Amino acid sequence: MSVQSTAPKPGAVLELLKPITWFPPMWAYACGAISVGGVVSDRWLYIAGGVLLAGPLVCGASQAVNDWFDRHVDKINEPQRVIPSGRMPGQWGLFVAIATSLFSLLFASLLGWWVFGAAIIGVALAWSYSAPPFRLKLNGWWGNLAVGLSYETLPWITAAAAALGTAPSPEIAAIALLYGIGAHGIMTLNDFKAIEGDTQLGVRTLPVQLGVSGAARVACVVMAAAQLGVVALLIYWNMIAYAMAVAALLAVQVGCMTRFLRDPVRFAIWYSAIGVGLYVTGMMMTAFALRALAGTVG
Protein backbone atom coordinates (compact mmCIF):
# COMPACT_ATOMS: atom_id res chain seq x y z
CA MET A 1 0.00 0.00 0.00
CA SER A 2 1.43 3.40 -0.97
CA VAL A 3 1.98 6.22 1.49
CA GLN A 4 -0.55 8.33 -0.45
CA SER A 5 -3.37 5.86 0.25
CA THR A 6 -2.77 5.44 3.97
CA ALA A 7 -4.88 7.30 6.51
CA PRO A 8 -3.17 10.06 8.49
CA LYS A 9 -2.37 9.59 12.15
CA PRO A 10 -4.75 11.22 14.69
CA GLY A 11 -1.99 13.62 15.67
CA ALA A 12 -1.73 14.86 12.10
CA VAL A 13 -5.50 15.45 11.96
CA LEU A 14 -5.36 17.41 15.21
CA GLU A 15 -2.44 19.45 13.89
CA LEU A 16 -4.45 20.24 10.76
CA LEU A 17 -7.31 21.56 12.91
CA LYS A 18 -4.84 23.84 14.79
CA PRO A 19 -6.18 23.94 18.38
CA ILE A 20 -4.19 27.12 19.06
CA THR A 21 -6.51 29.01 16.68
CA TRP A 22 -9.69 27.96 18.47
CA PHE A 23 -9.22 30.47 21.27
CA PRO A 24 -10.41 33.69 19.54
CA PRO A 25 -13.92 32.52 18.53
CA MET A 26 -14.36 30.63 21.81
CA TRP A 27 -13.37 33.76 23.73
CA ALA A 28 -15.74 35.89 21.65
CA TYR A 29 -18.54 33.38 22.26
CA ALA A 30 -17.88 33.57 26.00
CA CYS A 31 -17.96 37.37 25.80
CA GLY A 32 -21.29 37.21 24.03
CA ALA A 33 -22.79 34.92 26.66
CA ILE A 34 -21.58 37.17 29.47
CA SER A 35 -22.74 40.38 27.81
CA VAL A 36 -26.48 39.56 27.89
CA GLY A 37 -26.80 39.83 31.65
CA GLY A 38 -28.12 37.42 34.27
CA VAL A 39 -30.66 35.63 32.10
CA VAL A 40 -28.80 32.54 30.92
CA SER A 41 -29.10 30.06 33.79
CA ASP A 42 -31.61 27.89 31.94
CA ARG A 43 -29.70 27.96 28.64
CA TRP A 44 -26.24 26.89 29.77
CA LEU A 45 -26.30 23.84 27.48
CA TYR A 46 -26.74 26.06 24.44
CA ILE A 47 -23.85 28.24 25.58
CA ALA A 48 -21.49 25.32 26.29
CA GLY A 49 -22.41 23.69 22.99
CA GLY A 50 -21.83 26.98 21.21
CA VAL A 51 -18.33 27.31 22.65
CA LEU A 52 -17.53 23.83 21.34
CA LEU A 53 -19.05 24.72 17.98
CA ALA A 54 -17.17 28.02 17.66
CA GLY A 55 -13.76 26.55 18.48
CA PRO A 56 -13.00 22.90 17.69
CA LEU A 57 -15.75 22.51 15.09
CA VAL A 58 -16.25 25.58 12.88
CA CYS A 59 -12.82 27.12 13.52
CA GLY A 60 -11.16 23.72 13.22
CA ALA A 61 -12.95 23.12 9.93
CA SER A 62 -11.86 26.53 8.66
CA GLN A 63 -8.23 25.67 9.40
CA ALA A 64 -8.50 22.40 7.47
CA VAL A 65 -10.10 24.19 4.52
CA ASN A 66 -7.43 26.88 4.56
CA ASP A 67 -4.52 24.45 4.75
CA TRP A 68 -5.86 22.34 1.90
CA PHE A 69 -6.26 25.24 -0.50
CA ASP A 70 -3.03 26.86 0.74
CA ARG A 71 -0.91 23.74 0.38
CA HIS A 72 1.06 25.20 -2.56
CA VAL A 73 1.76 28.44 -0.68
CA ASP A 74 2.70 26.53 2.45
CA LYS A 75 5.16 24.43 0.45
CA ILE A 76 7.15 27.67 0.07
CA ASN A 77 6.38 29.52 3.30
CA GLU A 78 5.96 26.70 5.82
CA PRO A 79 6.94 23.31 4.33
CA GLN A 80 6.84 21.75 7.79
CA ARG A 81 3.06 22.03 7.91
CA VAL A 82 1.10 18.81 7.97
CA ILE A 83 -0.02 18.73 4.30
CA PRO A 84 3.14 19.85 2.45
CA SER A 85 5.27 17.69 4.74
CA GLY A 86 3.31 14.60 3.68
CA ARG A 87 2.01 13.75 7.14
CA MET A 88 -1.49 14.35 5.74
CA PRO A 89 -1.18 12.30 2.53
CA GLY A 90 -3.19 12.33 -0.67
CA GLN A 91 -6.52 14.13 -0.48
CA TRP A 92 -7.06 13.49 3.20
CA GLY A 93 -6.79 17.21 3.93
CA LEU A 94 -9.81 17.86 1.70
CA PHE A 95 -11.72 14.95 3.23
CA VAL A 96 -11.12 16.29 6.75
CA ALA A 97 -12.21 19.79 5.67
CA ILE A 98 -15.48 18.50 4.20
CA ALA A 99 -16.22 16.12 7.08
CA THR A 100 -15.63 18.70 9.82
CA SER A 101 -17.70 21.31 7.97
CA LEU A 102 -20.66 18.94 7.64
CA PHE A 103 -20.37 17.76 11.23
CA SER A 104 -20.28 21.38 12.41
CA LEU A 105 -23.59 22.06 10.67
CA LEU A 106 -25.13 18.88 12.05
CA PHE A 107 -24.04 19.75 15.59
CA ALA A 108 -25.27 23.34 15.20
CA SER A 109 -28.70 22.10 14.16
CA LEU A 110 -29.11 20.68 17.66
CA LEU A 111 -28.60 24.09 19.28
CA GLY A 112 -31.49 26.00 17.75
CA TRP A 113 -32.13 28.13 14.72
CA TRP A 114 -29.99 31.09 15.79
CA VAL A 115 -26.91 28.93 16.24
CA PHE A 116 -27.61 26.88 13.13
CA GLY A 117 -27.98 30.00 11.00
CA ALA A 118 -24.74 31.42 12.39
CA ALA A 119 -22.95 28.13 11.71
CA ILE A 120 -24.08 28.23 8.09
CA ILE A 121 -22.62 31.74 7.77
CA GLY A 122 -19.41 30.72 9.53
CA VAL A 123 -18.84 27.65 7.37
CA ALA A 124 -19.69 29.62 4.22
CA LEU A 125 -17.15 32.29 5.18
CA ALA A 126 -14.53 29.62 5.89
CA TRP A 127 -14.88 28.14 2.41
CA SER A 128 -15.23 31.53 0.71
CA TYR A 129 -12.06 32.73 2.40
CA SER A 130 -9.90 29.85 1.20
CA ALA A 131 -11.54 28.09 -1.73
CA PRO A 132 -12.19 29.07 -5.35
CA PRO A 133 -14.05 30.80 -6.88
CA PHE A 134 -14.16 33.47 -4.15
CA ARG A 135 -10.87 32.83 -2.30
CA LEU A 136 -11.21 36.06 -0.34
CA LYS A 137 -7.77 35.63 1.16
CA LEU A 138 -6.22 36.62 -2.17
CA ASN A 139 -7.00 40.21 -1.16
CA GLY A 140 -6.01 41.22 2.34
CA TRP A 141 -8.74 43.83 2.64
CA TRP A 142 -11.62 41.40 2.11
CA GLY A 143 -10.01 38.27 3.49
CA ASN A 144 -8.96 39.79 6.79
CA LEU A 145 -12.37 41.39 7.22
CA ALA A 146 -14.09 38.04 6.65
CA VAL A 147 -11.91 36.36 9.27
CA GLY A 148 -12.29 39.20 11.77
CA LEU A 149 -16.07 39.15 11.53
CA SER A 150 -16.26 35.35 11.70
CA TYR A 151 -13.79 35.11 14.62
CA GLU A 152 -15.18 37.92 16.78
CA THR A 153 -18.49 39.41 15.63
CA LEU A 154 -20.33 36.26 14.61
CA PRO A 155 -19.55 34.20 17.77
CA TRP A 156 -20.37 37.15 20.04
CA ILE A 157 -23.76 37.80 18.46
CA THR A 158 -24.52 34.09 18.21
CA ALA A 159 -23.79 33.50 21.90
CA ALA A 160 -25.99 36.42 22.90
CA ALA A 161 -28.81 35.14 20.72
CA ALA A 162 -28.40 31.59 22.04
CA ALA A 163 -28.46 32.82 25.63
CA LEU A 164 -31.47 35.04 25.10
CA GLY A 165 -33.36 32.87 22.65
CA THR A 166 -33.92 35.96 20.52
CA ALA A 167 -32.00 38.70 18.69
CA PRO A 168 -29.44 40.52 20.86
CA SER A 169 -29.72 44.21 21.67
CA PRO A 170 -28.37 46.92 19.35
CA GLU A 171 -25.71 47.68 21.97
CA ILE A 172 -24.38 44.12 21.86
CA ALA A 173 -24.45 44.09 18.06
CA ALA A 174 -22.54 47.37 17.86
CA ILE A 175 -19.79 46.23 20.23
CA ALA A 176 -19.47 42.85 18.49
CA LEU A 177 -19.16 44.59 15.11
CA LEU A 178 -16.46 46.98 16.34
CA TYR A 179 -14.33 44.19 17.78
CA GLY A 180 -14.75 42.18 14.57
CA ILE A 181 -13.58 45.14 12.49
CA GLY A 182 -10.63 45.67 14.82
CA ALA A 183 -9.65 42.03 14.34
CA HIS A 184 -8.90 42.94 10.71
CA GLY A 185 -5.69 44.41 12.07
CA ILE A 186 -4.96 41.27 14.08
CA MET A 187 -5.24 39.20 10.92
CA THR A 188 -2.77 41.48 9.17
CA LEU A 189 -0.19 40.70 11.86
CA ASN A 190 -0.23 37.08 10.71
CA ASP A 191 0.70 38.05 7.14
CA PHE A 192 4.19 39.39 7.86
CA LYS A 193 5.66 35.90 8.18
CA ALA A 194 4.66 34.80 4.66
CA ILE A 195 5.47 37.74 2.42
CA GLU A 196 7.86 35.84 0.13
CA GLY A 197 5.51 33.00 -0.72
CA ASP A 198 2.47 35.27 -0.93
CA THR A 199 4.27 37.52 -3.43
CA GLN A 200 5.33 34.58 -5.59
CA LEU A 201 1.86 33.06 -5.73
CA GLY A 202 -0.20 36.23 -6.06
CA VAL A 203 -1.73 36.32 -2.59
CA ARG A 204 -2.27 40.07 -2.15
CA THR A 205 -2.05 40.43 1.62
CA LEU A 206 -1.68 43.95 2.96
CA PRO A 207 2.11 43.59 3.40
CA VAL A 208 2.27 42.61 -0.29
CA GLN A 209 -0.03 45.43 -1.41
CA LEU A 210 1.11 48.26 0.86
CA GLY A 211 4.61 47.18 1.81
CA VAL A 212 5.73 46.24 5.29
CA SER A 213 5.51 49.71 6.82
CA GLY A 214 2.20 50.60 5.21
CA ALA A 215 0.53 47.37 6.27
CA ALA A 216 1.83 47.73 9.83
CA ARG A 217 0.38 51.23 10.10
CA VAL A 218 -2.99 50.07 8.77
CA ALA A 219 -3.08 47.18 11.24
CA CYS A 220 -2.39 49.50 14.16
CA VAL A 221 -4.88 52.15 13.06
CA VAL A 222 -7.68 49.62 12.53
CA MET A 223 -7.15 47.97 15.91
CA ALA A 224 -6.92 51.29 17.74
CA ALA A 225 -9.87 52.92 15.94
CA ALA A 226 -12.18 50.03 16.75
CA GLN A 227 -11.30 50.20 20.43
CA LEU A 228 -11.72 53.97 20.47
CA GLY A 229 -15.20 53.35 19.11
CA VAL A 230 -15.85 50.94 21.98
CA VAL A 231 -14.61 53.51 24.52
CA ALA A 232 -16.85 56.19 22.98
CA LEU A 233 -19.92 53.94 23.21
CA LEU A 234 -19.17 53.02 26.81
CA ILE A 235 -18.92 56.69 27.70
CA TYR A 236 -22.19 57.39 25.87
CA TRP A 237 -23.86 54.61 27.91
CA ASN A 238 -22.39 56.11 31.10
CA MET A 239 -20.19 53.05 31.72
CA ILE A 240 -17.32 55.36 32.67
CA ALA A 241 -15.23 52.99 34.78
CA TYR A 242 -15.33 50.34 32.05
CA ALA A 243 -14.50 52.95 29.42
CA MET A 244 -11.43 54.04 31.41
CA ALA A 245 -10.29 50.42 31.78
CA VAL A 246 -10.56 49.72 28.03
CA ALA A 247 -8.84 53.04 27.27
CA ALA A 248 -5.97 52.11 29.61
CA LEU A 249 -5.52 48.79 27.81
CA LEU A 250 -5.50 50.65 24.50
CA ALA A 251 -2.86 53.08 25.80
CA VAL A 252 -0.56 50.16 26.61
CA GLN A 253 -1.18 48.75 23.14
CA VAL A 254 -0.24 52.06 21.54
CA GLY A 255 3.03 51.98 23.45
CA CYS A 256 3.70 48.47 22.09
CA MET A 257 2.71 49.60 18.60
CA THR A 258 5.57 52.09 18.51
CA ARG A 259 8.05 49.25 18.89
CA PHE A 260 6.21 47.07 16.36
CA LEU A 261 6.24 49.87 13.78
CA ARG A 262 10.03 50.20 13.98
CA ASP A 263 10.47 46.69 12.52
CA PRO A 264 7.13 45.01 11.71
CA VAL A 265 8.57 41.76 10.36
CA ARG A 266 10.76 41.26 13.41
CA PHE A 267 8.17 42.30 16.00
CA ALA A 268 4.90 41.01 14.48
CA ILE A 269 4.90 37.82 16.57
CA TRP A 270 5.92 39.77 19.67
CA TYR A 271 3.13 42.27 19.18
CA SER A 272 0.63 39.50 18.46
CA ALA A 273 1.43 37.98 21.86
CA ILE A 274 1.20 41.21 23.84
CA GLY A 275 -1.09 43.50 21.86
CA VAL A 276 -3.67 40.87 21.02
CA GLY A 277 -3.73 39.74 24.64
CA LEU A 278 -4.58 43.28 25.70
CA TYR A 279 -7.18 43.53 22.92
CA VAL A 280 -9.09 40.43 24.02
CA THR A 281 -8.86 41.49 27.66
CA GLY A 282 -10.67 44.65 26.63
CA MET A 283 -13.29 42.50 24.93
CA MET A 284 -14.08 40.71 28.19
CA MET A 285 -14.19 43.97 30.14
CA THR A 286 -16.62 45.34 27.59
CA ALA A 287 -18.74 42.19 27.89
CA PHE A 288 -19.08 42.83 31.64
CA ALA A 289 -19.92 46.47 30.87
CA LEU A 290 -22.75 45.32 28.63
CA ARG A 291 -23.87 42.92 31.35
CA ALA A 292 -24.00 45.78 33.82
CA LEU A 293 -25.80 47.94 31.27
CA ALA A 294 -28.40 45.21 30.75
CA GLY A 295 -28.99 45.11 34.50
CA THR A 296 -29.38 48.88 34.62
CA VAL A 297 -31.85 48.88 31.73
CA GLY A 298 -33.72 45.91 33.18
C-alpha positions as a Python dict, from the first residue, in 0.01 Angstrom:
ca = {
    (1, 'M'): (0, 0, 0),
    (2, 'S'): (143, 340, -97),
    (3, 'V'): (198, 622, 149),
    (4, 'Q'): (-55, 833, -45),
    (5, 'S'): (-337, 586, 25),
    (6, 'T'): (-277, 544, 397),
    (7, 'A'): (-488, 730, 651),
    (8, 'P'): (-317, 1006, 849),
    (9, 'K'): (-237, 959, 1215),
    (10, 'P'): (-475, 1122, 1469),
    (11, 'G'): (-199, 1362, 1567),
    (12, 'A'): (-173, 1486, 1210),
    (13, 'V'): (-550, 1545, 1196),
    (14, 'L'): (-536, 1741, 1521),
    (15, 'E'): (-244, 1945, 1389),
    (16, 'L'): (-445, 2024, 1076),
    (17, 'L'): (-731, 2156, 1291),
    (18, 'K'): (-484, 2384, 1479),
    (19, 'P'): (-618, 2394, 1838),
    (20, 'I'): (-419, 2712, 1906),
    (21, 'T'): (-651, 2901, 1668),
    (22, 'W'): (-969, 2796, 1847),
    (23, 'F'): (-922, 3047, 2127),
    (24, 'P'): (-1041, 3369, 1954),
    (25, 'P'): (-1392, 3252, 1853),
    (26, 'M'): (-1436, 3063, 2181),
    (27, 'W'): (-1337, 3376, 2373),
    (28, 'A'): (-1574, 3589, 2165),
    (29, 'Y'): (-1854, 3338, 2226),
    (30, 'A'): (-1788, 3357, 2600),
    (31, 'C'): (-1796, 3737, 2580),
    (32, 'G'): (-2129, 3721, 2403),
    (33, 'A'): (-2279, 3492, 2666),
    (34, 'I'): (-2158, 3717, 2947),
    (35, 'S'): (-2274, 4038, 2781),
    (36, 'V'): (-2648, 3956, 2789),
    (37, 'G'): (-2680, 3983, 3165),
    (38, 'G'): (-2812, 3742, 3427),
    (39, 'V'): (-3066, 3563, 3210),
    (40, 'V'): (-2880, 3254, 3092),
    (41, 'S'): (-2910, 3006, 3379),
    (42, 'D'): (-3161, 2789, 3194),
    (43, 'R'): (-2970, 2796, 2864),
    (44, 'W'): (-2624, 2689, 2977),
    (45, 'L'): (-2630, 2384, 2748),
    (46, 'Y'): (-2674, 2606, 2444),
    (47, 'I'): (-2385, 2824, 2558),
    (48, 'A'): (-2149, 2532, 2629),
    (49, 'G'): (-2241, 2369, 2299),
    (50, 'G'): (-2183, 2698, 2121),
    (51, 'V'): (-1833, 2731, 2265),
    (52, 'L'): (-1753, 2383, 2134),
    (53, 'L'): (-1905, 2472, 1798),
    (54, 'A'): (-1717, 2802, 1766),
    (55, 'G'): (-1376, 2655, 1848),
    (56, 'P'): (-1300, 2290, 1769),
    (57, 'L'): (-1575, 2251, 1509),
    (58, 'V'): (-1625, 2558, 1288),
    (59, 'C'): (-1282, 2712, 1352),
    (60, 'G'): (-1116, 2372, 1322),
    (61, 'A'): (-1295, 2312, 993),
    (62, 'S'): (-1186, 2653, 866),
    (63, 'Q'): (-823, 2567, 940),
    (64, 'A'): (-850, 2240, 747),
    (65, 'V'): (-1010, 2419, 452),
    (66, 'N'): (-743, 2688, 456),
    (67, 'D'): (-452, 2445, 475),
    (68, 'W'): (-586, 2234, 190),
    (69, 'F'): (-626, 2524, -50),
    (70, 'D'): (-303, 2686, 74),
    (71, 'R'): (-91, 2374, 38),
    (72, 'H'): (106, 2520, -256),
    (73, 'V'): (176, 2844, -68),
    (74, 'D'): (270, 2653, 245),
    (75, 'K'): (516, 2443, 45),
    (76, 'I'): (715, 2767, 7),
    (77, 'N'): (638, 2952, 330),
    (78, 'E'): (596, 2670, 582),
    (79, 'P'): (694, 2331, 433),
    (80, 'Q'): (684, 2175, 779),
    (81, 'R'): (306, 2203, 791),
    (82, 'V'): (110, 1881, 797),
    (83, 'I'): (-2, 1873, 430),
    (84, 'P'): (314, 1985, 245),
    (85, 'S'): (527, 1769, 474),
    (86, 'G'): (331, 1460, 368),
    (87, 'R'): (201, 1375, 714),
    (88, 'M'): (-149, 1435, 574),
    (89, 'P'): (-118, 1230, 253),
    (90, 'G'): (-319, 1233, -67),
    (91, 'Q'): (-652, 1413, -48),
    (92, 'W'): (-706, 1349, 320),
    (93, 'G'): (-679, 1721, 393),
    (94, 'L'): (-981, 1786, 170),
    (95, 'F'): (-1172, 1495, 323),
    (96, 'V'): (-1112, 1629, 675),
    (97, 'A'): (-1221, 1979, 567),
    (98, 'I'): (-1548, 1850, 420),
    (99, 'A'): (-1622, 1612, 708),
    (100, 'T'): (-1563, 1870, 982),
    (101, 'S'): (-1770, 2131, 797),
    (102, 'L'): (-2066, 1894, 764),
    (103, 'F'): (-2037, 1776, 1123),
    (104, 'S'): (-2028, 2138, 1241),
    (105, 'L'): (-2359, 2206, 1067),
    (106, 'L'): (-2513, 1888, 1205),
    (107, 'F'): (-2404, 1975, 1559),
    (108, 'A'): (-2527, 2334, 1520),
    (109, 'S'): (-2870, 2210, 1416),
    (110, 'L'): (-2911, 2068, 1766),
    (111, 'L'): (-2860, 2409, 1928),
    (112, 'G'): (-3149, 2600, 1775),
    (113, 'W'): (-3213, 2813, 1472),
    (114, 'W'): (-2999, 3109, 1579),
    (115, 'V'): (-2691, 2893, 1624),
    (116, 'F'): (-2761, 2688, 1313),
    (117, 'G'): (-2798, 3000, 1100),
    (118, 'A'): (-2474, 3142, 1239),
    (119, 'A'): (-2295, 2813, 1171),
    (120, 'I'): (-2408, 2823, 809),
    (121, 'I'): (-2262, 3174, 777),
    (122, 'G'): (-1941, 3072, 953),
    (123, 'V'): (-1884, 2765, 737),
    (124, 'A'): (-1969, 2962, 422),
    (125, 'L'): (-1715, 3229, 518),
    (126, 'A'): (-1453, 2962, 589),
    (127, 'W'): (-1488, 2814, 241),
    (128, 'S'): (-1523, 3153, 71),
    (129, 'Y'): (-1206, 3273, 240),
    (130, 'S'): (-990, 2985, 120),
    (131, 'A'): (-1154, 2809, -173),
    (132, 'P'): (-1219, 2907, -535),
    (133, 'P'): (-1405, 3080, -688),
    (134, 'F'): (-1416, 3347, -415),
    (135, 'R'): (-1087, 3283, -230),
    (136, 'L'): (-1121, 3606, -34),
    (137, 'K'): (-777, 3563, 116),
    (138, 'L'): (-622, 3662, -217),
    (139, 'N'): (-700, 4021, -116),
    (140, 'G'): (-601, 4122, 234),
    (141, 'W'): (-874, 4383, 264),
    (142, 'W'): (-1162, 4140, 211),
    (143, 'G'): (-1001, 3827, 349),
    (144, 'N'): (-896, 3979, 679),
    (145, 'L'): (-1237, 4139, 722),
    (146, 'A'): (-1409, 3804, 665),
    (147, 'V'): (-1191, 3636, 927),
    (148, 'G'): (-1229, 3920, 1177),
    (149, 'L'): (-1607, 3915, 1153),
    (150, 'S'): (-1626, 3535, 1170),
    (151, 'Y'): (-1379, 3511, 1462),
    (152, 'E'): (-1518, 3792, 1678),
    (153, 'T'): (-1849, 3941, 1563),
    (154, 'L'): (-2033, 3626, 1461),
    (155, 'P'): (-1955, 3420, 1777),
    (156, 'W'): (-2037, 3715, 2004),
    (157, 'I'): (-2376, 3780, 1846),
    (158, 'T'): (-2452, 3409, 1821),
    (159, 'A'): (-2379, 3350, 2190),
    (160, 'A'): (-2599, 3642, 2290),
    (161, 'A'): (-2881, 3514, 2072),
    (162, 'A'): (-2840, 3159, 2204),
    (163, 'A'): (-2846, 3282, 2563),
    (164, 'L'): (-3147, 3504, 2510),
    (165, 'G'): (-3336, 3287, 2265),
    (166, 'T'): (-3392, 3596, 2052),
    (167, 'A'): (-3200, 3870, 1869),
    (168, 'P'): (-2944, 4052, 2086),
    (169, 'S'): (-2972, 4421, 2167),
    (170, 'P'): (-2837, 4692, 1935),
    (171, 'E'): (-2571, 4768, 2197),
    (172, 'I'): (-2438, 4412, 2186),
    (173, 'A'): (-2445, 4409, 1806),
    (174, 'A'): (-2254, 4737, 1786),
    (175, 'I'): (-1979, 4623, 2023),
    (176, 'A'): (-1947, 4285, 1849),
    (177, 'L'): (-1916, 4459, 1511),
    (178, 'L'): (-1646, 4698, 1634),
    (179, 'Y'): (-1433, 4419, 1778),
    (180, 'G'): (-1475, 4218, 1457),
    (181, 'I'): (-1358, 4514, 1249),
    (182, 'G'): (-1063, 4567, 1482),
    (183, 'A'): (-965, 4203, 1434),
    (184, 'H'): (-890, 4294, 1071),
    (185, 'G'): (-569, 4441, 1207),
    (186, 'I'): (-496, 4127, 1408),
    (187, 'M'): (-524, 3920, 1092),
    (188, 'T'): (-277, 4148, 917),
    (189, 'L'): (-19, 4070, 1186),
    (190, 'N'): (-23, 3708, 1071),
    (191, 'D'): (70, 3805, 714),
    (192, 'F'): (419, 3939, 786),
    (193, 'K'): (566, 3590, 818),
    (194, 'A'): (466, 3480, 466),
    (195, 'I'): (547, 3774, 242),
    (196, 'E'): (786, 3584, 13),
    (197, 'G'): (551, 3300, -72),
    (198, 'D'): (247, 3527, -93),
    (199, 'T'): (427, 3752, -343),
    (200, 'Q'): (533, 3458, -559),
    (201, 'L'): (186, 3306, -573),
    (202, 'G'): (-20, 3623, -606),
    (203, 'V'): (-173, 3632, -259),
    (204, 'R'): (-227, 4007, -215),
    (205, 'T'): (-205, 4043, 162),
    (206, 'L'): (-168, 4395, 296),
    (207, 'P'): (211, 4359, 340),
    (208, 'V'): (227, 4261, -29),
    (209, 'Q'): (-3, 4543, -141),
    (210, 'L'): (111, 4826, 86),
    (211, 'G'): (461, 4718, 181),
    (212, 'V'): (573, 4624, 529),
    (213, 'S'): (551, 4971, 682),
    (214, 'G'): (220, 5060, 521),
    (215, 'A'): (53, 4737, 627),
    (216, 'A'): (183, 4773, 983),
    (217, 'R'): (38, 5123, 1010),
    (218, 'V'): (-299, 5007, 877),
    (219, 'A'): (-308, 4718, 1124),
    (220, 'C'): (-239, 4950, 1416),
    (221, 'V'): (-488, 5215, 1306),
    (222, 'V'): (-768, 4962, 1253),
    (223, 'M'): (-715, 4797, 1591),
    (224, 'A'): (-692, 5129, 1774),
    (225, 'A'): (-987, 5292, 1594),
    (226, 'A'): (-1218, 5003, 1675),
    (227, 'Q'): (-1130, 5020, 2043),
    (228, 'L'): (-1172, 5397, 2047),
    (229, 'G'): (-1520, 5335, 1911),
    (230, 'V'): (-1585, 5094, 2198),
    (231, 'V'): (-1461, 5351, 2452),
    (232, 'A'): (-1685, 5619, 2298),
    (233, 'L'): (-1992, 5394, 2321),
    (234, 'L'): (-1917, 5302, 2681),
    (235, 'I'): (-1892, 5669, 2770),
    (236, 'Y'): (-2219, 5739, 2587),
    (237, 'W'): (-2386, 5461, 2791),
    (238, 'N'): (-2239, 5611, 3110),
    (239, 'M'): (-2019, 5305, 3172),
    (240, 'I'): (-1732, 5536, 3267),
    (241, 'A'): (-1523, 5299, 3478),
    (242, 'Y'): (-1533, 5034, 3205),
    (243, 'A'): (-1450, 5295, 2942),
    (244, 'M'): (-1143, 5404, 3141),
    (245, 'A'): (-1029, 5042, 3178),
    (246, 'V'): (-1056, 4972, 2803),
    (247, 'A'): (-884, 5304, 2727),
    (248, 'A'): (-597, 5211, 2961),
    (249, 'L'): (-552, 4879, 2781),
    (250, 'L'): (-550, 5065, 2450),
    (251, 'A'): (-286, 5308, 2580),
    (252, 'V'): (-56, 5016, 2661),
    (253, 'Q'): (-118, 4875, 2314),
    (254, 'V'): (-24, 5206, 2154),
    (255, 'G'): (303, 5198, 2345),
    (256, 'C'): (370, 4847, 2209),
    (257, 'M'): (271, 4960, 1860),
    (258, 'T'): (557, 5209, 1851),
    (259, 'R'): (805, 4925, 1889),
    (260, 'F'): (621, 4707, 1636),
    (261, 'L'): (624, 4987, 1378),
    (262, 'R'): (1003, 5020, 1398),
    (263, 'D'): (1047, 4669, 1252),
    (264, 'P'): (713, 4501, 1171),
    (265, 'V'): (857, 4176, 1036),
    (266, 'R'): (1076, 4126, 1341),
    (267, 'F'): (817, 4230, 1600),
    (268, 'A'): (490, 4101, 1448),
    (269, 'I'): (490, 3782, 1657),
    (270, 'W'): (592, 3977, 1967),
    (271, 'Y'): (313, 4227, 1918),
    (272, 'S'): (63, 3950, 1846),
    (273, 'A'): (143, 3798, 2186),
    (274, 'I'): (120, 4121, 2384),
    (275, 'G'): (-109, 4350, 2186),
    (276, 'V'): (-367, 4087, 2102),
    (277, 'G'): (-373, 3974, 2464),
    (278, 'L'): (-458, 4328, 2570),
    (279, 'Y'): (-718, 4353, 2292),
    (280, 'V'): (-909, 4043, 2402),
    (281, 'T'): (-886, 4149, 2766),
    (282, 'G'): (-1067, 4465, 2663),
    (283, 'M'): (-1329, 4250, 2493),
    (284, 'M'): (-1408, 4071, 2819),
    (285, 'M'): (-1419, 4397, 3014),
    (286, 'T'): (-1662, 4534, 2759),
    (287, 'A'): (-1874, 4219, 2789),
    (288, 'F'): (-1908, 4283, 3164),
    (289, 'A'): (-1992, 4647, 3087),
    (290, 'L'): (-2275, 4532, 2863),
    (291, 'R'): (-2387, 4292, 3135),
    (292, 'A'): (-2400, 4578, 3382),
    (293, 'L'): (-2580, 4794, 3127),
    (294, 'A'): (-2840, 4521, 3075),
    (295, 'G'): (-2899, 4511, 3450),
    (296, 'T'): (-2938, 4888, 3462),
    (297, 'V'): (-3185, 4888, 3173),
    (298, 'G'): (-3372, 4591, 3318),
}
